[in-house]
Amino acid sequence: MSTPERPHDEAALEDLLATPSPGLVADLGGLDGDLLILGAGGKMGPSLCRLARRALDAAGRGDLAVRAVSRWSDPRAAAALTADGIDTVPFDLMDGDPAGLPDAGNVVFMVGAKFGSAADPTTAWAVNAALPDRIARRYPHARIAAFSTGNVYPLVSVLGSGSTEDDPTGPVGEYAMSCLGRERVFGHHARRSGTPVALIRLNYAVDLRYGVLADIATAVRSGAPVSLATGHVNLVWQGYANEVALRSLTRAAADPFVVNVTGPETASVRRLAHRFAAEFGTTAHFTGEETGTGLLSDATLCHAEFGYPAVPLATLVAWQAGWIRDGLPLSGKPTKFDVRDGRF
């Protein structure tokens, strides 16, 4: 697949994020049952919903519904999805009875609690580990693709290729431990009830409105120092991450399909900052020093199964610089990628 052109506004960005690949169209064309997306109101949810709807339509599967579940505190977001042919379902997943959710043959679980988990770990565990039990009981025969995180791994040497799916987990902090709890709960139901499960260990998605590149570029543009506490990172285009999550539904199994989702490179934060400085005609400033370890994942399995991301790292950097230079909208939600003690 050729590299697409840079999106110059939010409408173009959303359109690009919702453009399915031939592989996604082929995979979703074979689905049985409607698609239910839980936690669809988050950062990645709306674009994943649109991507799924377009892929199903391209496959001639207008018979399958895409239903997006969230509290929908912003009615404009729900209305925009409705206009794109997606059924929005207002529902409080933490307080509501899952029996009230629509039936579905395929479920994407996007619900998660990260920021604030250090101060309120009980909520993190309730959202990340207890809620999956209720969802798995509600959908024992559906295919479930659940978003997880590379945080379930320990910090590893930056000289290696990163943690593989077969490596031991070693979560640091309450957030990471509760995310491993999510995996364990879905895995329990897979083995007990035969529920087909896929676990998506993602780090870090780039959307241009947020992400590690937005964090670094914004700091460089403003003259603020870039932290080198975490000196090396993995990055991936969000459209690719969404596509892999949806395609993973067809790989879900009672022996859960586990896949690291990220780009093929280990990116130096220092070098990224210098590249943004060159783009902006300024100087990058830093605080702290690199260490020999980082939260890094080896996505060889992902790339072998689903192909390489259509938008490579160098292109993402150029796109991000252009987005910042043009003064386009940012979410204002930093990734805190430099946190090493798991306290988010």
Legacy VTK file of the C-alpha trace (Angstrom):
# vtk DataFile Version 3.0
C-alpha trace
ASCII
DATASET POLYDATA
POINTS 344 float
0.000 0.000 0.000
1.396 3.423 -0.960
1.884 6.098 1.690
-1.134 8.438 1.743
-0.907 12.219 1.542
-0.678 14.291 4.712
-4.081 15.286 6.138
-4.385 19.075 6.338
-7.425 19.305 8.628
-9.468 17.182 11.013
-11.938 16.095 8.338
-9.100 14.764 6.173
-7.515 13.086 9.193
-10.760 11.336 10.108
-11.248 10.262 6.514
-7.763 8.797 6.369
-8.171 6.978 9.690
-11.396 5.456 8.378
-9.965 4.208 5.057
-9.837 0.383 5.133
-7.160 -1.740 3.513
-8.073 -4.630 1.204
-7.009 -7.034 3.960
-9.423 -5.495 6.447
-12.263 -5.554 3.917
-11.614 -9.229 3.225
-11.442 -10.153 6.915
-14.538 -8.257 8.033
-16.450 -9.529 5.029
-16.352 -12.978 6.600
-17.717 -11.981 10.015
-20.797 -13.619 11.493
-22.961 -11.337 13.631
-23.066 -7.653 14.391
-20.063 -5.713 15.690
-20.254 -4.096 19.137
-17.592 -1.584 20.168
-17.422 -0.961 23.919
-15.827 2.292 25.060
-16.325 3.840 21.634
-16.292 7.394 22.961
-12.568 7.377 23.774
-9.680 8.746 21.724
-9.481 5.834 19.304
-13.097 4.679 19.365
-14.808 6.941 16.825
-12.185 6.336 14.138
-12.317 2.568 14.747
-16.106 2.617 14.388
-15.928 4.486 11.087
-13.182 2.184 9.823
-15.285 -0.865 10.634
-18.409 0.543 8.987
-16.555 1.432 5.795
-14.839 -1.944 5.641
-18.107 -3.817 6.066
-19.797 -1.674 3.411
-16.894 -2.231 1.022
-17.261 -5.977 1.621
-20.974 -5.819 0.798
-21.926 -6.538 4.407
-24.504 -3.830 4.974
-26.495 -6.503 6.788
-24.150 -6.249 9.776
-24.584 -3.395 12.232
-21.764 -1.495 13.909
-22.924 -0.445 17.369
-20.876 2.023 19.407
-21.350 1.916 23.180
-20.381 4.823 25.456
-21.954 7.206 27.920
-21.837 9.748 25.053
-21.484 12.769 27.303
-20.804 14.738 24.116
-23.948 14.326 21.983
-22.171 15.852 18.978
-19.764 12.918 18.852
-22.673 10.470 18.886
-24.526 12.430 16.204
-21.455 12.432 13.947
-21.180 8.641 14.169
-24.907 8.227 13.546
-24.534 10.283 10.378
-21.879 7.816 9.243
-24.202 4.832 9.591
-23.145 3.696 13.065
-25.680 2.882 15.776
-24.770 4.740 18.975
-25.837 3.104 22.223
-25.833 5.313 25.357
-24.822 3.043 28.218
-22.823 3.323 31.436
-20.705 0.186 31.385
-19.643 0.506 35.014
-23.089 1.025 36.522
-25.399 -0.575 33.960
-26.413 -4.227 33.786
-24.633 -5.807 30.777
-27.839 -7.711 30.067
-29.126 -4.428 28.656
-26.471 -4.351 25.952
-27.364 -5.440 22.402
-26.550 -8.942 21.227
-23.473 -9.224 19.064
-21.318 -11.845 17.418
-18.194 -9.680 17.611
-17.029 -7.379 20.408
-14.164 -4.883 20.527
-13.349 -3.978 24.128
-11.765 -0.503 24.284
-12.645 0.453 27.857
-9.746 1.402 30.092
-8.642 3.587 33.002
-5.054 4.878 32.997
-4.515 8.447 34.104
-5.242 8.951 37.782
-4.691 5.257 38.485
-1.848 6.007 40.911
-4.130 8.118 43.104
-7.190 5.902 42.641
-6.036 2.336 41.954
-9.374 0.825 42.966
-11.079 2.442 39.973
-8.329 1.226 37.664
-8.877 -2.340 38.839
-12.671 -2.037 38.630
-12.529 -0.776 35.034
-9.583 -2.754 33.731
-10.079 -6.100 35.453
-13.578 -6.404 36.968
-15.569 -5.056 34.019
-14.069 -7.604 31.585
-15.550 -10.402 33.712
-19.057 -8.975 33.296
-18.566 -8.482 29.564
-17.187 -11.975 29.027
-20.174 -13.438 30.901
-22.544 -11.383 28.724
-20.893 -12.521 25.477
-19.577 -16.061 26.090
-19.886 -17.073 22.428
-18.879 -13.826 20.715
-15.440 -13.128 19.301
-13.780 -10.582 21.588
-10.824 -8.378 20.654
-9.653 -6.562 23.788
-7.231 -3.662 23.774
-4.357 -4.132 26.191
-1.005 -2.362 26.454
2.707 -2.943 26.165
2.858 -1.825 29.801
2.230 -5.450 30.798
5.906 -6.068 29.963
8.871 -5.000 32.092
11.381 -2.397 30.928
13.890 -4.042 28.597
17.238 -3.148 27.060
17.106 -0.575 24.275
19.786 -2.600 22.472
17.407 -5.502 21.871
14.328 -5.792 19.693
11.828 -5.452 22.552
9.527 -7.874 24.351
7.822 -10.584 22.317
4.452 -12.133 23.022
6.210 -15.201 24.443
8.305 -13.241 26.938
7.307 -13.137 30.616
5.098 -10.248 31.661
6.308 -7.904 34.371
3.927 -4.984 34.874
5.152 -1.967 36.847
2.522 -0.035 38.818
-1.199 -0.378 39.447
-2.250 0.578 35.909
-0.061 -2.016 34.243
-0.995 -4.690 36.787
-4.711 -4.036 36.294
-4.255 -4.288 32.511
-2.628 -7.671 32.953
-5.645 -8.459 35.136
-7.873 -7.624 32.147
-5.931 -10.095 30.017
-6.105 -12.784 32.663
-9.865 -12.402 33.087
-10.575 -12.640 29.363
-8.152 -15.562 29.186
-10.013 -17.303 32.012
-13.316 -17.064 30.150
-11.676 -18.204 26.917
-10.475 -21.369 28.576
-13.582 -21.928 30.710
-16.275 -21.168 28.125
-14.397 -21.407 24.832
-14.893 -17.691 24.190
-12.664 -16.699 21.226
-10.365 -13.915 22.480
-7.683 -11.696 20.952
-5.506 -9.453 23.142
-4.045 -6.311 21.537
-0.894 -5.076 23.313
-0.535 -1.564 21.891
2.148 1.097 22.344
2.013 3.960 21.270
-0.644 5.098 18.756
-0.140 8.354 16.809
-3.222 10.294 15.686
-1.608 13.781 15.108
-4.017 15.325 17.652
-2.287 13.343 20.401
0.484 10.859 20.949
4.187 10.763 21.727
5.073 12.702 18.584
2.580 15.440 19.460
4.050 15.633 22.961
7.616 15.972 21.695
6.803 18.329 18.825
4.751 20.628 21.038
7.585 20.872 23.568
10.192 21.584 20.885
8.031 24.202 19.171
7.428 26.025 22.472
11.054 25.834 23.612
10.212 23.571 26.561
12.700 20.828 27.462
11.970 17.294 26.316
12.368 14.669 29.019
14.846 11.903 28.263
13.750 9.809 31.253
12.372 7.404 28.662
14.874 7.797 25.870
13.473 5.277 23.376
9.909 4.498 22.313
7.789 2.478 19.893
5.224 4.293 17.758
2.554 3.311 15.248
-0.039 5.046 13.083
-3.435 4.860 14.768
-5.185 3.769 11.591
-2.980 0.669 11.553
-3.633 -0.052 15.240
-7.387 0.150 14.694
-7.150 -2.082 11.645
-5.151 -4.739 13.497
-7.659 -4.732 16.357
-10.542 -5.327 13.951
-8.706 -7.963 11.921
-7.756 -9.721 15.148
-11.409 -10.667 15.587
-10.877 -13.282 12.885
-7.840 -14.633 14.768
-9.558 -14.755 18.174
-9.411 -18.197 19.775
-10.061 -20.093 23.007
-6.276 -20.164 23.323
-6.140 -16.354 23.150
-4.406 -14.741 20.203
-1.930 -12.250 21.706
-0.261 -9.663 19.485
2.045 -6.706 20.051
0.904 -3.762 17.950
3.482 -1.085 17.206
5.877 0.048 14.507
9.046 -1.794 13.470
11.471 0.864 14.772
12.877 1.688 18.178
12.802 5.488 18.031
15.226 7.720 19.926
13.409 10.536 21.730
16.479 12.743 21.396
16.640 12.195 17.637
12.924 12.784 17.251
13.270 16.095 19.078
16.162 17.147 16.844
14.135 16.255 13.760
11.267 18.416 14.960
13.693 21.228 15.735
14.930 21.052 12.129
11.331 21.138 10.891
10.555 24.215 13.007
13.895 25.980 12.550
14.554 26.003 16.268
16.687 24.219 18.872
15.712 21.193 20.931
16.281 21.346 24.689
16.385 18.379 27.035
16.126 17.408 30.666
17.550 14.239 32.170
19.577 11.548 30.456
18.751 8.352 28.589
18.873 5.054 30.440
19.616 1.668 28.974
16.030 0.399 29.240
12.594 1.271 27.947
9.050 -0.010 27.404
9.676 -1.620 24.024
7.800 -4.301 22.103
8.758 -6.551 19.215
5.885 -6.522 16.690
7.330 -9.096 14.294
4.276 -11.339 14.687
1.918 -8.442 13.962
3.763 -7.417 10.799
3.932 -10.996 9.565
0.207 -11.468 10.143
-1.144 -8.100 9.015
1.651 -6.404 7.048
3.653 -3.297 7.884
1.992 0.031 8.782
1.110 2.063 5.685
2.485 5.221 7.322
6.164 4.835 8.330
7.823 6.707 11.188
9.579 9.299 9.015
6.250 10.205 7.416
4.538 10.433 10.801
7.218 12.874 11.983
6.729 15.072 8.904
2.950 14.918 9.277
3.140 15.786 12.968
5.412 18.772 12.308
3.032 20.057 9.652
0.043 19.591 11.948
1.709 21.601 14.728
3.031 24.246 12.330
-0.470 24.759 10.889
-1.942 25.248 14.372
-4.378 22.358 13.979
-6.291 20.992 17.002
-4.618 18.960 19.735
-6.384 16.916 22.393
-4.422 18.419 25.289
-4.022 14.910 26.729
-0.322 14.050 27.092
0.716 10.420 26.890
3.131 10.592 29.861
5.375 8.271 27.873
8.344 9.320 30.013
6.853 7.823 33.211
8.970 4.836 34.264
7.498 3.906 37.639
3.999 3.096 36.403
2.393 5.960 38.334
0.065 7.614 35.845
LINES 1 345
344 0 1 2 3 4 5 6 7 8 9 10 11 12 13 14 15 16 17 18 19 20 21 22 23 24 25 26 27 28 29 30 31 32 33 34 35 36 37 38 39 40 41 42 43 44 45 46 47 48 49 50 51 52 53 54 55 56 57 58 59 60 61 62 63 64 65 66 67 68 69 70 71 72 73 74 75 76 77 78 79 80 81 82 83 84 85 86 87 88 89 90 91 92 93 94 95 96 97 98 99 100 101 102 103 104 105 106 107 108 109 110 111 112 113 114 115 116 117 118 119 120 121 122 123 124 125 126 127 128 129 130 131 132 133 134 135 136 137 138 139 140 141 142 143 144 145 146 147 148 149 150 151 152 153 154 155 156 157 158 159 160 161 162 163 164 165 166 167 168 169 170 171 172 173 174 175 176 177 178 179 180 181 182 183 184 185 186 187 188 189 190 191 192 193 194 195 196 197 198 199 200 201 202 203 204 205 206 207 208 209 210 211 212 213 214 215 216 217 218 219 220 221 222 223 224 225 226 227 228 229 230 231 232 233 234 235 236 237 238 239 240 241 242 243 244 245 246 247 248 249 250 251 252 253 254 255 256 257 258 259 260 261 262 263 264 265 266 267 268 269 270 271 272 273 274 275 276 277 278 279 280 281 282 283 284 285 286 287 288 289 290 291 292 293 294 295 296 297 298 299 300 301 302 303 304 305 306 307 308 309 310 311 312 313 314 315 316 317 318 319 320 321 322 323 324 325 326 327 328 329 330 331 332 333 334 335 336 337 338 339 340 341 342 343
